[in-house]
Amino acid sequence: MENILFDAYKSKNLDFKNRIVMAPMTRSRSDNRENKATELTAKYYQQRATAGLIITEGTFISPEAVGVINVPAIYSPEQIEGWKLTTEAVHKEGGKIFAQLWHTGAYSHPNLHNGKKPMAPSNVNPQQQVFTAQGFQTSEEPQPMTTEDIKQTVNDFKQAALNAFEAGFDGVELHGANGYLLQHFFEKIPISATTNMVVQ
Ligand SMILES: Cc1cc2nc3c(=O)[nH]c(=O)nc-3n(C[C@H](O)[C@H](O)[C@H](O)COP(=O)(O)O)c2cc1C
């Protein structure tokens, strides 16, 4: 069979130099006050821009979406500016890059929300280990979302997508897997991201 992995690929709106796609991987390197992508982020992705398409590490859409420390976000002007370094660096190499938009839902901890409970579709505690500034903490009962909370979150995803285009991204991917917020809505009860076991 003909090997087409290194052949260019033309989609409706984008031209990719080959068919290699780098999967999203959390790097936890945004240990700065603004939770923004930095020169280090840009260098990391530039070094990997021989792939036709890079999907970034999960990137928080709002302060409410946060569920790990040191992960970059894309809701503030400073964060948009930070990501511009990365998109410019990748484009310089002829690569394309999509932002992965992330809301962790119940897989979070009050330590990451000034003591407030993180939001989720129900109050079921997923019993996850959550990486906070105070070290690993076991998740607690989340705050069930109201209809207004859900509408606000949909809007946050929309705004984050608009911010991503302002930052120069070629597209976005919604993080709908691994047991985070969007997947909570597809499951009757939360599943564990690390073990794929149902939490009773
Ligand atoms: C260190 C690490 C961080 C990851 N972070 C993310 C992430 O931010 N978003 C996501 O959707 N998947 C994430 N993943 C999952 C990977 O994208 C991928 O789906 C997973 O490693 C399975 O692919 P593999 O079988 O080729 O290893 C992560 C995986 C690893 C190992």
The ligand as an ORCA input file, in Angstrom:
! r2SCAN-3c Opt
* xyz 0 1
  C       1.537     13.423     30.079
  C       0.239     13.326     29.309
  C      -0.586     14.429     29.266
  C      -1.797     14.367     28.550
  N      -2.589     15.491     28.473
  C      -3.706     15.467     27.703
  C      -4.477     16.647     27.498
  O      -4.155     17.755     27.997
  N      -5.583     16.523     26.740
  C      -5.997     15.327     26.175
  O      -7.035     15.278     25.504
  N      -5.259     14.222     26.336
  C      -4.145     14.263     27.060
  N      -3.364     13.132     27.168
  C      -3.768     11.929     26.427
  C      -2.991     11.822     25.111
  O      -3.320     12.866     24.222
  C      -3.314     10.502     24.379
  O      -4.671     10.445     24.065
  C      -2.980      9.296     25.231
  O      -1.649      9.389     25.661
  C      -3.197      7.985     24.430
  O      -2.413      7.976     23.275
  P      -1.265      6.851     23.090
  O      -1.990      5.557     23.109
  O      -0.653      7.177     21.753
  O      -0.326      7.061     24.246
  C      -2.167     13.176     27.888
  C      -1.299     12.069     27.949
  C      -0.131     12.141     28.631
  C       0.767     10.929     28.651
*
